[in-house]
């Protein structure tokens, strides 16, 4: 198989680090960079494959939502207490807070 040359530009410090890592790995710089890129591509492919089903579900839900008629505007005072509570809980889920209104990592 014919090889193709790809030229890259690095800051001097980056180039020195790449050379040092390649040397420690017992590889020349080209082989080291090809190995690193190949590993990264395999990891990306595996992640994309793992989440392909979820991505498809999200795309389908977004397409379905785009065709829904807009919800009528409702003033908060028009909602029952139960409806206000449900809205607050849903917004908490969207914002990443638990039912007590605490974000993960924050003190209660």
C-alpha positions in Angstrom: 0.0 0.0 0.0 1.4 3.4 -0.9 2.0 5.8 1.9 0.8 9.4 2.0 2.7 12.2 3.7 0.8 14.5 6.0 2.5 17.6 7.3 1.6 19.0 10.8 2.8 22.1 12.6 3.5 22.0 16.4 4.7 24.5 18.9 8.3 23.7 19.8 7.4 22.5 23.3 4.7 20.1 21.8 7.2 18.8 19.3 9.7 18.1 22.0 7.2 16.3 24.1 6.0 14.2 21.2 9.6 13.2 20.4 10.3 12.3 24.0 7.2 10.2 24.2 7.9 8.5 20.9 11.5 7.7 22.1 10.2 6.3 25.4 7.8 4.1 23.4 10.7 2.9 21.2 9.1 4.4 18.1 9.9 7.1 15.6 7.8 10.2 15.6 5.7 9.2 12.6 4.9 5.7 13.9 4.1 7.2 17.4 1.7 9.8 15.9 0.0 7.2 13.6 -0.4 4.9 16.6 -1.8 7.7 18.8 -4.2 8.8 16.0 -5.3 5.2 15.3 -6.0 4.6 19.0 -8.0 7.8 19.2 -10.0 6.9 16.1 -10.8 3.5 17.4 -12.0 5.0 20.7 -14.2 7.5 18.9 -15.6 4.8 16.6 -16.4 2.6 19.7 -18.1 5.5 21.5 -20.1 6.5 18.5 -21.2 2.9 18.0 -22.2 2.5 21.6 -24.3 5.7 21.6 -25.7 5.3 18.0 -29.0 3.9 19.4 -29.4 6.8 21.8 -28.5 9.3 19.2 -31.2 7.8 16.8 -33.8 8.1 19.6 -32.9 11.7 20.3 -33.0 12.6 16.6 -36.5 10.9 16.3 -37.8 12.6 19.4 -36.5 16.0 18.1 -38.1 15.4 14.7 -41.4 14.4 16.4 -41.3 17.4 18.7 -40.7 19.8 15.8 -44.0 18.8 14.3 -46.0 19.3 17.4 -48.2 22.4 17.7 -46.9 25.0 20.1 -48.2 24.8 23.7 -50.4 27.7 24.7 -48.9 30.1 27.1 -50.2 29.6 30.6 -49.5 32.1 33.4 -48.2 30.5 36.6 -51.2 31.7 38.5 -53.4 29.7 36.1 -51.8 26.5 37.3 -52.9 24.4 40.2 -50.5 23.9 43.1 -50.0 20.3 41.9 -49.2 21.5 38.3 -46.7 24.1 39.7 -45.0 21.4 41.7 -44.7 19.2 38.6 -43.3 22.0 36.6 -40.7 22.8 39.3 -39.7 19.1 39.5 -39.4 18.9 35.7 -37.2 22.0 35.6 -35.1 20.6 38.4 -34.4 17.5 36.3 -33.5 19.7 33.3 -31.2 21.9 35.4 -29.6 18.9 37.1 -31.1 19.3 40.6 -32.5 16.6 42.7 -36.0 16.7 44.2 -34.8 18.8 47.1 -33.5 21.4 44.7 -29.8 20.6 45.3 -27.4 20.4 42.4 -25.0 17.4 42.5 -21.8 18.4 44.4 -23.5 21.2 46.3 -24.2 21.1 50.0 -27.9 20.7 51.0 
